[in-house]
Amino acid sequence: MSKKSLADFPISHEWKAENPDILQLYSFPTPNGVKVSIALEELGVPYEAHKVPLNQTETPPFLSLNPNNKIPAIVDPDGPNGEAFGLWESGAILIYLAEKHGALLPKDPALKYETIQWVMFQMGGIGPMFGQYGFFSVFAGKEIDDPRPRERYRLEGIRLLKVLEKRLADRQWIMGDEYTIADIAIFPWIRAAKIFYKADEALEYDKLPNVMAWLERCVARPASEAGLNKPPRE
């Protein structure tokens, strides 16, 4: 029985690979999307980035890979057991890539799971709360007159940022001296709230010196500069 290849994934017929032997990323430069491109740049893994507009995630080709119709998703032609492997959910992809390539995740078991803990902090906290704040303050939800939803997510966003501010006291990165997938998971959301939501005042960024200094360090990394616009919006 032949091993599964990229051609066995219907998504590859819609977004065609120039080089089917390297990892295929199906994404859009949202905070969740750029996590994976930044990690791939940090790891030095060859990949092709296919732009999937957000209005195309419910099409059959994309749903064939991710039934939850959200970017990002990947197909790694050299996955487990030497065959092509599809994966979705940005946090799961970050853990998979870090473990496969032996970087961005501490090897010490306790520190490894502590890192994953902070990835989950983003997945279950910062991402959903910031996303909902953006919806009610910038996007369609801003038409709702009731201020309570927006204020609920704003206050929860502030609370989460205070947790991060405390964590980053006397630390270069979330895990100390080692830059990890925890940093990669979180910083695009802090950046996006400032750039796309114009929420730095609402979320009280001026009270977060540790977070702001850390954000600058994250953004300044060459892999971040490359990955933040892959695939490009335009």
Residue frames as a rotation matrix with the C-alpha (Angstrom) as fourth column:
MET 1
0.577 0.817 0.000 0.00
0.817 -0.577 0.000 0.00
0.000 0.000 -1.000 0.00
SER 2
-0.202 -0.685 0.700 1.49
0.645 -0.631 -0.431 3.34
0.737 0.364 0.570 -1.07
LYS 3
-0.477 -0.053 -0.877 2.02
0.805 -0.427 -0.412 6.06
-0.353 -0.903 0.246 1.47
LYS 4
0.629 0.777 -0.032 -0.17
0.728 -0.603 -0.325 9.16
-0.272 0.181 -0.945 1.42
SER 5
-0.558 -0.783 0.275 1.24
0.829 -0.518 0.210 12.07
-0.022 0.346 0.938 -0.56
LEU 6
-0.765 0.237 -0.599 0.28
-0.060 -0.952 -0.300 15.71
-0.641 -0.193 0.742 -1.00
ALA 7
-0.829 0.431 -0.355 -1.75
-0.434 -0.098 0.895 14.78
0.351 0.897 0.269 -4.08
ASP 8
-0.574 0.628 -0.526 -4.07
0.636 0.746 0.196 12.74
0.516 -0.222 -0.827 -1.85
PHE 9
-0.463 0.400 -0.791 -5.26
0.582 -0.536 -0.612 15.97
-0.668 -0.744 0.016 -0.18
PRO 10
0.235 0.649 0.724 -8.02
0.972 -0.162 -0.170 17.66
0.007 0.743 -0.669 -2.24
ILE 11
0.754 0.046 -0.656 -6.92
0.223 -0.956 0.190 21.08
-0.618 -0.289 -0.731 -1.00
SER 12
-0.251 -0.960 -0.124 -3.72
0.097 -0.153 0.984 20.71
-0.963 0.235 0.132 -3.03
HIS 13
-0.354 0.190 0.916 -5.74
0.921 0.244 0.305 20.59
-0.165 0.951 -0.261 -6.24
GLU 14
0.750 0.639 0.171 -7.22
0.652 -0.758 -0.024 24.05
0.115 0.130 -0.985 -5.54
TRP 15
0.791 -0.609 -0.055 -4.07
-0.563 -0.760 0.324 25.66
-0.239 -0.225 -0.944 -4.12
LYS 16
0.922 -0.368 -0.124 -1.41
0.221 0.759 -0.613 24.04
0.319 0.537 0.781 -6.26
ALA 17
0.647 -0.752 -0.125 2.11
0.097 -0.082 0.992 23.49
-0.756 -0.654 0.020 -4.98
GLU 18
0.661 -0.574 -0.483 5.15
-0.724 -0.319 -0.612 24.64
0.197 0.754 -0.626 -6.91
ASN 19
-0.488 -0.808 -0.330 7.22
-0.581 0.583 -0.568 22.16
0.652 -0.086 -0.753 -4.91
PRO 20
0.531 0.839 -0.123 5.10
-0.484 0.419 0.768 19.33
0.696 -0.348 0.628 -3.49
ASP 21
0.156 -0.553 -0.819 8.06
0.528 0.747 -0.404 18.01
0.835 -0.370 0.408 -1.50
ILE 22
-0.882 -0.463 0.085 8.01
0.190 -0.516 -0.835 20.88
0.431 -0.721 0.543 1.01
LEU 23
-0.575 0.671 -0.467 5.50
0.691 0.093 -0.717 21.85
-0.438 -0.735 -0.518 3.67
GLN 24
-0.532 0.529 0.662 2.34
0.423 -0.511 0.748 23.55
0.734 0.678 0.049 2.41
LEU 25
-0.771 0.273 -0.575 0.80
0.449 -0.407 -0.795 26.31
-0.452 -0.871 0.191 4.53
TYR 26
-0.305 0.778 0.549 -2.78
0.646 -0.254 0.720 27.42
0.700 0.574 -0.425 3.85
SER 27
-0.250 0.008 -0.968 -3.29
0.905 -0.354 -0.237 30.66
-0.345 -0.935 0.082 5.67
PHE 28
0.433 0.291 0.853 -3.99
0.495 -0.868 0.045 34.38
0.753 0.403 -0.520 5.79
PRO 29
-0.547 -0.836 0.034 -2.00
0.419 -0.308 -0.854 37.01
0.725 -0.453 0.519 7.75
THR 30
0.603 0.679 0.420 -4.27
-0.233 -0.353 0.906 37.21
0.763 -0.644 -0.054 10.78
PRO 31
0.116 -0.580 0.807 -2.83
-0.991 -0.127 0.052 36.85
0.072 -0.805 -0.589 14.30
ASN 32
0.533 0.105 0.839 -3.55
-0.337 0.936 0.097 33.12
-0.776 -0.335 0.535 14.20
GLY 33
0.990 -0.088 0.106 -2.27
0.133 0.413 -0.901 32.71
0.035 0.907 0.421 10.67
VAL 34
0.520 -0.844 0.133 1.09
-0.499 -0.427 -0.754 34.37
0.693 0.326 -0.643 11.14
LYS 35
0.525 -0.337 0.781 1.95
-0.708 0.337 0.621 32.22
-0.473 -0.879 -0.062 14.15
VAL 36
0.730 -0.184 0.658 2.74
0.298 0.953 -0.064 29.35
-0.615 0.243 0.750 11.81
SER 37
0.792 -0.464 0.398 4.67
0.331 -0.222 -0.917 31.33
0.514 0.858 -0.022 9.21
ILE 38
0.516 -0.624 0.587 6.77
-0.780 -0.626 0.020 32.96
0.355 -0.468 -0.809 11.95
ALA 39
0.533 -0.296 0.793 7.53
-0.445 0.699 0.560 29.56
-0.720 -0.651 0.241 13.50
LEU 40
0.820 -0.213 0.532 8.50
0.521 0.661 -0.539 28.14
-0.237 0.719 0.653 10.11
GLU 41
0.691 -0.596 0.409 10.82
-0.120 -0.652 -0.749 31.11
0.713 0.468 -0.522 9.51
GLU 42
0.468 -0.511 0.721 12.40
-0.879 -0.184 0.440 30.66
-0.092 -0.839 -0.536 12.95
LEU 43
0.537 -0.180 0.824 12.92
-0.138 0.945 0.296 26.96
-0.833 -0.272 0.482 12.29
GLY 44
-0.361 -0.678 -0.641 14.30
-0.748 -0.200 0.633 27.48
-0.557 0.707 -0.435 8.79
VAL 45
-0.323 0.346 0.881 11.83
0.343 0.910 -0.231 24.98
-0.882 0.228 -0.412 7.36
PRO 46
-0.989 0.021 -0.147 11.20
-0.145 -0.366 0.919 25.31
-0.035 0.930 0.365 3.60
TYR 47
-0.362 0.926 0.105 7.51
0.592 0.316 -0.742 25.94
-0.720 -0.206 -0.663 2.93
GLU 48
-0.804 0.277 0.525 5.02
0.342 -0.507 0.791 27.36
0.486 0.816 0.313 0.49
ALA 49
-0.705 0.576 -0.414 2.44
0.219 -0.378 -0.900 29.81
-0.675 -0.725 0.140 1.80
HIS 50
-0.658 0.592 0.465 -0.91
0.598 0.036 0.800 29.75
0.457 0.805 -0.378 0.01
LYS 51
-0.927 0.364 0.092 -3.22
-0.362 -0.803 -0.474 32.69
-0.098 -0.473 0.876 0.67
VAL 52
-0.560 0.818 -0.129 -6.69
0.753 0.568 0.332 31.51
0.345 0.089 -0.934 1.67
PRO 53
-0.682 0.380 0.625 -9.05
-0.361 -0.918 0.164 34.50
0.636 -0.114 0.763 1.80
LEU 54
-0.907 0.271 0.321 -11.31
-0.250 0.266 -0.931 34.24
-0.337 -0.925 -0.173 4.82
ASN 55
0.060 0.977 -0.205 -14.38
-0.847 -0.059 -0.529 33.99
-0.529 0.205 0.824 2.58
GLN 56
0.153 -0.044 -0.987 -12.95
-0.776 0.613 -0.148 30.80
0.612 0.789 0.059 1.04
THR 57
-0.776 -0.514 0.367 -12.54
-0.626 0.554 -0.549 28.75
0.079 -0.655 -0.751 4.19
GLU 58
-0.130 0.796 0.591 -16.03
-0.468 0.476 -0.744 27.27
-0.874 -0.373 0.311 3.79
THR 59
0.264 0.154 -0.952 -15.34
-0.957 0.166 -0.239 25.94
0.122 0.974 0.192 0.30
PRO 60
0.979 0.201 0.010 -15.12
-0.201 0.973 0.111 22.15
0.013 -0.111 0.994 -0.17
PRO 61
0.412 -0.881 -0.234 -11.37
0.193 0.335 -0.922 22.14
0.890 0.335 0.308 -0.95
PHE 62
-0.391 -0.586 0.710 -10.48
-0.575 -0.446 -0.685 23.90
0.719 -0.676 -0.163 2.31
LEU 63
0.329 0.613 0.718 -13.04
-0.944 0.230 0.236 21.98
-0.020 -0.756 0.654 4.37
SER 64
0.798 -0.074 -0.598 -11.49
-0.118 0.954 -0.276 18.75
0.591 0.291 0.752 3.11
LEU 65
-0.270 -0.936 -0.226 -8.45
0.269 0.152 -0.951 19.60
0.924 -0.317 0.211 5.23
ASN 66
-0.996 -0.051 -0.068 -10.04
0.081 -0.315 -0.946 21.58
0.026 -0.948 0.318 8.06
PRO 67
-0.333 0.943 -0.011 -13.70
0.745 0.271 0.610 20.81
0.578 0.195 -0.793 8.76
ASN 68
0.081 0.313 -0.946 -13.70
0.872 -0.482 -0.085 23.69
-0.483 -0.818 -0.312 11.25
ASN 69
0.471 0.172 0.865 -13.19
0.807 -0.480 -0.343 26.13
0.356 0.860 -0.365 8.32
LYS 70
0.945 -0.249 -0.210 -10.50
-0.107 -0.846 0.522 28.24
-0.308 -0.471 -0.827 9.98
ILE 71
0.472 -0.881 -0.020 -6.99
0.096 0.074 -0.993 29.15
0.876 0.467 0.119 8.91
PRO 72
-0.105 -0.647 -0.755 -4.21
-0.994 0.082 0.068 28.17
0.018 0.758 -0.652 9.32
ALA 73
0.820 0.185 0.542 -3.79
-0.217 0.976 -0.004 24.58
-0.530 -0.115 0.840 8.21
ILE 74
-0.109 -0.916 -0.386 -0.81
-0.929 -0.044 0.368 22.66
-0.354 0.398 -0.846 6.88
VAL 75
0.995 0.100 0.010 0.08
-0.094 0.958 -0.270 19.58
-0.036 0.268 0.963 4.92
ASP 76
0.150 -0.980 0.130 3.54
-0.837 -0.056 0.544 18.27
-0.526 -0.191 -0.829 5.73
PRO 77
0.591 0.104 -0.800 4.65
-0.677 0.603 -0.422 15.87
0.439 0.791 0.426 2.96
ASP 78
-0.312 -0.736 -0.600 7.16
-0.043 0.642 -0.765 14.35
0.949 -0.213 -0.232 5.38
GLY 79
0.228 0.543 0.808 4.87
-0.849 -0.295 0.438 13.75
0.476 -0.786 0.393 8.31
PRO 80
-0.049 -0.197 0.979 4.74
-0.798 0.598 0.081 10.91
-0.601 -0.777 -0.187 10.85
ASN 81
0.263 0.048 0.963 5.62
0.171 0.981 -0.095 7.51
-0.949 0.190 0.250 9.39
GLY 82
-0.685 -0.728 0.022 7.13
0.176 -0.136 0.975 9.25
-0.707 0.672 0.222 6.37
GLU 83
-0.415 0.584 0.697 3.86
0.892 0.110 0.439 10.13
0.180 0.804 -0.566 4.70
ALA 84
-0.658 0.187 0.729 1.93
0.028 -0.962 0.272 13.34
0.752 0.199 0.628 4.09
PHE 85
-0.416 0.427 -0.803 0.16
0.909 0.214 -0.357 14.65
0.019 -0.879 -0.477 7.16
GLY 86
-0.212 0.445 0.870 -2.50
0.222 -0.845 0.487 17.34
0.952 0.296 0.080 7.43
LEU 87
-0.383 0.045 -0.923 -3.02
0.924 0.017 -0.383 19.39
-0.001 -0.999 -0.048 10.58
TRP 88
-0.034 0.400 0.916 -5.11
0.215 -0.892 0.397 22.36
0.976 0.210 -0.056 11.68
GLU 89
0.938 0.255 -0.233 -5.47
0.316 -0.360 0.878 24.55
0.139 -0.898 -0.418 14.80
SER 90
0.551 -0.757 0.351 -2.56
-0.321 -0.581 -0.748 26.97
0.770 0.299 -0.563 15.14
GLY 91
0.350 -0.425 0.835 -1.56
-0.926 -0.020 0.378 25.81
-0.144 -0.905 -0.400 18.62
ALA 92
0.737 -0.040 0.675 -1.42
0.002 0.998 0.057 22.18
-0.676 -0.040 0.736 17.55
ILE 93
0.863 -0.437 0.253 0.64
0.306 0.053 -0.951 23.14
0.402 0.898 0.179 14.50
LEU 94
0.447 -0.725 0.525 3.12
-0.732 -0.633 -0.251 25.09
0.514 -0.272 -0.814 16.64
ILE 95
0.383 -0.280 0.880 3.62
-0.700 0.533 0.474 22.13
-0.602 -0.798 0.008 18.98
TYR 96
0.870 -0.017 0.494 3.96
0.278 0.842 -0.462 19.71
-0.408 0.539 0.737 16.06
LEU 97
0.765 -0.596 0.244 6.58
0.046 -0.327 -0.944 21.82
0.642 0.733 -0.223 14.29
ALA 98
0.353 -0.651 0.672 8.56
-0.900 -0.432 0.053 22.51
0.256 -0.624 -0.739 17.46
GLU 99
0.470 -0.145 0.871 8.66
-0.452 0.808 0.378 18.83
-0.758 -0.571 0.314 18.43
LYS 100
0.925 -0.092 0.368 9.49
0.342 0.623 -0.703 17.64
-0.165 0.777 0.608 14.92
HIS 101
0.592 -0.696 0.406 12.36
0.191 -0.369 -0.910 20.08
0.783 0.616 -0.086 14.42
GLY 102
0.288 -0.519 -0.805 13.67
0.924 0.371 0.091 20.12
0.252 -0.770 0.587 17.98
ALA 103
-0.843 -0.521 0.135 13.50
0.473 -0.836 -0.279 23.85
0.258 -0.171 0.951 18.59
LEU 104
-0.552 0.590 0.590 11.26
-0.417 -0.807 0.417 26.56
0.722 -0.016 0.691 20.08
LEU 105
0.699 0.714 0.043 10.21
-0.421 0.362 0.832 24.15
0.579 -0.599 0.553 22.82
PRO 106
-0.020 -0.782 0.623 12.38
-1.000 0.006 -0.024 23.29
0.015 -0.623 -0.782 25.85
LYS 107
-0.196 -0.148 -0.969 13.61
-0.356 0.932 -0.070 19.75
0.914 0.332 -0.236 26.06
ASP 108
-0.991 -0.089 0.102 13.20
-0.122 0.261 -0.958 19.58
0.058 -0.961 -0.269 29.83
PRO 109
-0.546 0.834 -0.085 9.77
0.678 0.498 0.541 17.97
0.493 0.238 -0.837 30.36
ALA 110
-0.063 0.540 -0.839 8.62
0.868 -0.385 -0.312 20.40
-0.492 -0.749 -0.445 33.03
LEU 111
-0.511 -0.199 -0.836 9.65
-0.078 -0.958 0.275 23.45
-0.856 0.206 0.474 31.00
LYS 112
-0.975 0.200 0.097 8.13
0.141 0.220 0.965 21.93
0.171 0.955 -0.242 27.87
TYR 113
-0.238 0.960 -0.149 4.70
0.904 0.275 0.326 21.65
0.354 -0.058 -0.933 29.46
GLU 114
-0.091 0.150 -0.985 5.05
0.587 -0.790 -0.174 25.06
-0.804 -0.594 -0.016 31.06
THR 115
-0.889 -0.256 -0.379 5.61
-0.158 -0.605 0.780 26.45
-0.429 0.754 0.498 27.56
ILE 116
-0.738 0.672 0.057 2.56
0.423 0.395 0.815 24.62
0.526 0.626 -0.576 26.25
GLN 117
-0.151 0.653 -0.742 0.64
0.935 -0.148 -0.321 26.05
-0.320 -0.743 -0.588 29.20
TRP 118
-0.368 -0.052 -0.929 1.35
0.052 -0.998 0.035 29.57
-0.929 -0.036 0.370 27.92
VAL 119
-0.987 0.134 -0.085 0.37
-0.083 0.021 0.996 28.56
0.135 0.991 -0.010 24.39
MET 120
-0.392 0.892 -0.224 -2.96
0.833 0.447 0.325 27.44
0.390 -0.059 -0.919 25.83
PHE 121
-0.282 0.215 -0.935 -3.19
0.591 -0.728 -0.346 30.78
-0.755 -0.651 0.079 27.68
GLN 122
-0.795 -0.025 -0.606 -3.27
-0.404 -0.723 0.560 32.40
-0.452 0.690 0.565 24.28
MET 123
-0.890 0.425 -0.166 -5.52
0.096 0.529 0.843 29.83
0.446 0.734 -0.512 22.65
GLY 124
-0.230 0.851 -0.473 -8.15
0.891 0.379 0.248 29.91
0.391 -0.364 -0.845 25.39
GLY 125
0.131 0.219 -0.967 -7.73
0.780 -0.625 -0.036 33.45
-0.612 -0.749 -0.253 26.66
ILE 126
-0.419 -0.386 -0.822 -5.98
-0.013 -0.902 0.431 36.19
-0.908 0.191 0.373 24.72
GLY 127
-0.988 0.003 0.153 -7.08
0.152 0.098 0.983 35.03
-0.012 0.995 -0.098 21.26
PRO 128
-0.289 0.955 0.064 -10.82
0.879 0.238 0.414 34.64
0.380 0.176 -0.908 21.93
MET 129
0.228 0.405 -0.886 -11.08
0.790 -0.609 -0.075 37.67
-0.570 -0.682 -0.458 24.22
PHE 130
-0.553 -0.482 -0.680 -9.13
-0.012 -0.811 0.584 40.00
-0.833 0.331 0.443 21.93
GLY 131
-0.929 0.216 0.299 -11.03
0.344 0.216 0.914 38.68
0.132 0.952 -0.275 18.93
GLN 132
0.000 0.989 -0.147 -14.37
0.987 0.024 0.159 39.37
0.161 -0.145 -0.976 20.54
TYR 133
0.052 -0.037 -0.998 -13.25
0.450 -0.891 0.057 42.82
-0.891 -0.453 -0.030 21.63
GLY 134
-0.877 -0.429 -0.217 -12.28
-0.012 -0.432 0.902 43.54
-0.481 0.793 0.373 18.03
PHE 135
-0.624 0.711 0.324 -15.65
0.714 0.350 0.606 42.34
0.318 0.609 -0.726 16.79
PHE 136
0.320 0.853 -0.413 -17.61
0.947 -0.299 0.117 44.59
-0.024 -0.428 -0.903 19.15
SER 137
0.221 -0.281 -0.934 -15.34
0.333 -0.878 0.343 47.62
-0.917 -0.387 -0.101 18.81
VAL 138
-0.574 -0.578 -0.581 -14.23
-0.360 -0.459 0.812 47.62
-0.736 0.675 0.055 15.16
PHE 139
-0.991 0.134 -0.026 -16.23
0.045 0.502 0.863 45.17
0.129 0.854 -0.504 13.08
ALA 140
-0.425 0.902 0.072 -19.93
0.169 0.001 0.986 44.35
0.889 0.431 -0.153 12.75
GLY 141
-0.020 0.438 -0.899 -20.57
0.941 0.311 0.131 44.25
0.337 -0.843 -0.419 16.49
LYS 142
-0.880 -0.360 -0.309 -19.82
0.450 -0.838 -0.308 47.96
-0.148 -0.411 0.900 16.86
GLU 143
-0.641 0.716 0.277 -23.34
-0.187 -0.496 0.848 48.63
0.744 0.492 0.452 15.51
ILE 144
0.068 0.643 -0.763 -24.78
0.735 0.485 0.474 47.15
0.675 -0.593 -0.439 18.70
ASP 145
0.251 0.105 0.962 -25.80
-0.257 -0.951 0.171 49.96
0.933 -0.290 -0.212 21.04
ASP 146
0.989 0.146 -0.007 -25.50
-0.038 0.307 0.951 47.92
0.141 -0.940 0.310 24.23
PRO 147
0.355 -0.927 0.124 -21.98
-0.783 -0.367 -0.502 48.65
0.511 0.081 -0.856 25.58
ARG 148
0.579 -0.092 0.810 -21.86
-0.688 0.478 0.546 45.60
-0.438 -0.873 0.214 27.83
PRO 149
0.922 -0.291 0.256 -20.38
0.364 0.878 -0.310 43.06
-0.135 0.379 0.915 25.37
ARG 150
0.501 -0.766 0.402 -17.57
0.130 -0.392 -0.911 45.41
0.856 0.509 -0.097 24.34
GLU 151
0.277 -0.382 0.882 -16.83
-0.854 -0.518 0.043 46.34
0.440 -0.765 -0.470 27.94
ARG 152
0.869 0.077 0.489 -16.87
-0.326 0.831 0.450 42.70
-0.372 -0.550 0.747 29.03
TYR 153
0.773 -0.590 0.234 -14.17
0.621 0.624 -0.474 41.76
0.134 0.512 0.849 26.53
ARG 154
0.394 -0.638 0.661 -12.18
-0.174 -0.758 -0.628 44.94
0.903 0.132 -0.410 27.11
LEU 155
0.464 -0.175 0.868 -11.93
-0.881 -0.189 0.433 44.29
0.088 -0.966 -0.242 30.85
GLU 156
0.879 -0.168 0.446 -11.06
0.049 0.963 0.267 40.64
-0.475 -0.213 0.854 30.34
GLY 157
0.671 -0.673 0.312 -8.39
0.442 0.025 -0.897 41.68
0.595 0.739 0.314 27.84
ILE 158
0.319 -0.530 0.786 -6.91
-0.633 -0.736 -0.239 44.05
0.705 -0.421 -0.570 30.42
ARG 159
0.699 -0.015 0.715 -6.93
-0.630 0.460 0.626 41.29
-0.338 -0.888 0.312 33.04
LEU 160
0.884 -0.364 0.292 -5.10
0.441 0.857 -0.268 38.90
-0.152 0.365 0.918 30.73
LEU 161
0.495 -0.723 0.482 -2.53
0.140 -0.481 -0.866 41.54
0.857 0.496 -0.137 29.85
LYS 162
0.463 -0.301 0.834 -1.83
-0.849 -0.421 0.319 42.07
0.255 -0.855 -0.451 33.56
VAL 163
0.860 -0.162 0.484 -1.08
-0.047 0.919 0.391 38.35
-0.508 -0.359 0.783 33.85
LEU 164
0.686 -0.608 0.398 1.38
0.653 0.275 -0.705 38.66
0.320 0.744 0.586 30.98
GLU 165
0.507 -0.480 0.716 2.90
-0.349 -0.874 -0.339 41.85
0.788 -0.078 -0.611 32.41
LYS 166
0.642 -0.238 0.728 3.65
-0.719 0.141 0.681 40.06
-0.265 -0.961 -0.081 35.67
ARG 167
0.854 -0.303 0.424 5.10
0.350 0.936 -0.038 37.05
-0.385 0.181 0.905 33.86
LEU 168
0.580 -0.614 0.535 7.49
0.593 -0.132 -0.794 39.24
0.558 0.778 0.287 31.86
ALA 169
0.878 -0.331 0.346 8.94
-0.473 -0.712 0.519 41.04
0.074 -0.619 -0.782 34.87
ASP 170
0.126 -0.945 0.300 12.72
-0.791 0.087 0.606 40.44
-0.599 -0.314 -0.737 34.73
ARG 171
0.086 -0.086 0.993 12.28
0.391 0.919 0.046 38.06
-0.916 0.384 0.113 31.75
GLN 172
-0.747 -0.368 -0.553 13.44
-0.372 -0.459 0.807 38.54
-0.551 0.809 0.206 28.19
TRP 173
-0.604 0.564 -0.563 10.94
-0.439 0.354 0.826 36.00
0.665 0.746 0.034 26.87
ILE 174
0.396 0.874 0.281 7.95
-0.746 0.128 0.654 34.22
0.535 -0.468 0.703 28.36
MET 175
0.906 -0.103 -0.410 10.10
0.248 0.915 0.318 31.24
0.343 -0.390 0.855 29.28
GLY 176
0.641 -0.693 -0.330 13.07
0.241 -0.227 0.944 33.34
-0.729 -0.684 0.022 30.40
ASP 177
-0.192 -0.832 -0.520 16.16
-0.431 -0.405 0.806 33.27
-0.882 0.379 -0.281 28.17
GLU 178
-0.836 -0.133 0.532 14.68
0.314 0.678 0.664 30.91
-0.449 0.722 -0.525 25.56
TYR 179
-0.471 0.666 -0.578 12.41
-0.832 -0.554 0.039 32.19
-0.294 0.499 0.815 22.80
THR 180
-0.851 0.206 0.484 9.63
0.168 0.978 -0.120 29.64
-0.498 -0.021 -0.867 22.29
ILE 181
-0.653 0.702 0.283 6.32
0.499 0.117 0.859 28.92
0.570 0.702 -0.427 20.65
ALA 182
0.035 0.651 -0.758 4.71
0.957 -0.241 -0.163 30.64
-0.289 -0.720 -0.631 23.66
ASP 183
-0.438 -0.263 -0.860 6.09
0.097 -0.965 0.245 33.98
-0.894 0.024 0.448 22.48
ILE 184
-0.999 0.016 -0.034 5.12
-0.035 -0.055 0.998 33.22
0.014 0.998 0.056 18.88
ALA 185
-0.413 0.908 -0.071 1.57
0.860 0.415 0.297 32.31
0.300 0.062 -0.952 19.90
ILE 186
0.169 0.556 -0.814 0.95
0.875 -0.464 -0.135 35.45
-0.453 -0.689 -0.565 21.95
PHE 187
-0.518 -0.455 -0.724 2.74
0.324 -0.888 0.326 38.42
-0.791 -0.065 0.608 20.44
PRO 188
-0.883 0.196 0.426 0.83
0.377 -0.245 0.893 38.62
0.280 0.950 0.142 17.12
TRP 189
0.115 0.982 -0.148 -2.39
0.892 -0.037 0.451 39.18
0.437 -0.184 -0.880 19.10
ILE 190
0.166 -0.121 -0.979 -0.89
0.692 -0.693 0.203 42.02
-0.703 -0.711 -0.032 21.16
ARG 191
-0.830 -0.536 -0.157 0.42
0.224 -0.577 0.786 43.59
-0.511 0.617 0.599 17.97
ALA 192
-0.654 0.619 0.434 -2.86
0.600 0.074 0.797 43.16
0.461 0.782 -0.420 16.09
ALA 193
0.267 0.785 -0.559 -4.91
0.961 -0.262 0.091 44.78
-0.075 -0.561 -0.824 18.84
LYS 194
-0.109 -0.415 -0.903 -2.72
0.341 -0.869 0.358 47.85
-0.934 -0.269 0.236 18.54
ILE 195
-0.909 -0.391 -0.145 -2.51
-0.006 -0.335 0.942 47.99
-0.417 0.857 0.302 14.73
PHE 196
-0.798 0.596 0.094 -5.88
0.302 0.259 0.918 46.71
0.522 0.760 -0.386 13.55
TYR 197
0.120 0.888 -0.445 -8.18
0.920 0.070 0.386 47.46
0.374 -0.455 -0.808 16.50
LYS 198
-0.263 -0.322 0.910 -6.45
-0.003 -0.943 -0.334 50.70
0.965 -0.091 0.247 17.59
ALA 199
0.688 0.669 -0.281 -7.04
0.156 0.242 0.958 49.33
0.708 -0.703 0.062 21.07
ASP 200
-0.302 -0.892 -0.336 -3.82
0.563 0.118 -0.818 50.33
0.770 -0.436 0.467 22.80
GLU 201
-0.702 0.108 0.704 -5.61
-0.497 -0.782 -0.376 53.01
0.510 -0.613 0.603 24.83
ALA 202
0.347 0.935 0.068 -8.70
-0.754 0.236 0.613 50.89
0.558 -0.264 0.787 25.55
LEU 203
0.749 -0.113 -0.653 -6.54
0.276 0.949 0.153 47.97
0.602 -0.295 0.742 26.69
GLU 204
0.939 -0.302 0.163 -4.26
-0.312 -0.556 0.771 50.26
-0.143 -0.774 -0.616 28.71
TYR 205
0.677 -0.736 -0.002 -1.02
0.572 0.529 -0.627 49.44
0.463 0.423 0.779 26.92
ASP 206
0.233 -0.608 0.759 0.59
-0.295 -0.788 -0.540 52.44
0.926 -0.098 -0.363 28.60
LYS 207
0.493 -0.003 0.870 0.46
-0.870 0.040 0.492 50.51
-0.036 -0.999 0.017 31.89
LEU 208
0.931 -0.082 0.354 2.35
0.079 0.997 0.023 47.53
-0.355 0.007 0.935 30.46
PRO 209
0.461 -0.807 -0.370 6.04
-0.858 -0.511 0.046 48.41
-0.226 0.296 -0.928 30.14
ASN 210
-0.351 -0.616 0.705 7.19
-0.405 0.779 0.479 44.79
-0.844 -0.117 -0.523 30.31
VAL 211
0.280 0.553 0.785 4.73
0.507 0.609 -0.610 43.64
-0.815 0.569 -0.110 27.65
MET 212
0.953 0.121 -0.278 5.54
-0.135 -0.651 -0.747 46.55
-0.271 0.749 -0.604 25.33
ALA 213
0.109 -0.984 -0.138 9.30
-0.906 -0.156 0.393 45.98
-0.409 0.082 -0.909 25.57
TRP 214
-0.372 -0.163 0.914 8.81
-0.018 0.986 0.169 42.26
-0.928 0.046 -0.370 24.94
LEU 215
0.654 0.679 0.334 6.55
0.365 0.104 -0.925 42.98
-0.663 0.727 -0.180 21.96
GLU 216
0.708 -0.466 -0.531 9.26
-0.674 -0.670 -0.310 45.16
-0.212 0.577 -0.789 20.41
ARG 217
-0.336 -0.881 0.333 11.79
-0.711 0.469 0.524 42.36
-0.618 -0.061 -0.784 20.85
CYS 218
-0.064 0.401 0.914 9.46
0.302 0.881 -0.365 39.83
-0.951 0.252 -0.177 19.26
VAL 219
0.868 0.496 -0.029 8.61
0.148 -0.315 -0.937 41.99
-0.474 0.809 -0.347 16.26
ALA 220
0.495 -0.748 -0.443 12.27
-0.805 -0.587 0.091 42.89
-0.328 0.311 -0.892 15.68
ARG 221
-0.107 -0.553 0.826 13.33
-0.103 0.833 0.544 39.29
-0.989 -0.027 -0.146 15.12
PRO 222
-0.716 -0.238 -0.656 14.13
-0.635 -0.169 0.754 38.64
-0.290 0.957 -0.030 11.43
ALA 223
-0.913 0.406 0.044 11.81
0.399 0.863 0.310 35.62
0.088 0.300 -0.950 11.37
SER 224
-0.157 0.882 -0.445 8.96
0.619 -0.263 -0.740 37.79
-0.769 -0.392 -0.505 12.64
GLU 225
-0.255 0.010 -0.967 9.60
-0.489 -0.864 0.120 40.43
-0.834 0.504 0.225 9.99
ALA 226
-0.903 -0.120 -0.413 9.46
-0.425 0.407 0.809 37.73
0.071 0.905 -0.419 7.32
GLY 227
-0.842 0.526 -0.118 6.57
0.529 0.849 0.009 35.71
0.105 -0.055 -0.993 8.73
LEU 228
-0.510 0.677 -0.530 4.18
0.217 -0.495 -0.841 38.55
-0.832 -0.545 0.105 9.57
ASN 229
0.018 0.527 -0.850 3.32
-0.773 -0.532 -0.346 39.02
-0.634 0.663 0.398 5.92
LYS 230
-0.787 -0.255 -0.561 3.24
-0.565 0.661 0.493 35.44
0.245 0.705 -0.665 4.64
PRO 231
-0.250 -0.095 0.964 1.19
0.968 -0.045 0.247 34.86
0.020 0.994 0.103 2.70
PRO 232
-0.972 -0.177 -0.156 1.00
0.187 -0.981 -0.051 38.55
-0.144 -0.079 0.986 1.79
ARG 233
-0.183 0.954 -0.237 -2.37
0.253 -0.188 -0.949 40.30
-0.950 -0.234 -0.207 2.02
GLU 234
0.299 0.264 -0.917 -1.94
-0.693 -0.601 -0.399 41.89
-0.656 0.754 0.003 -1.39
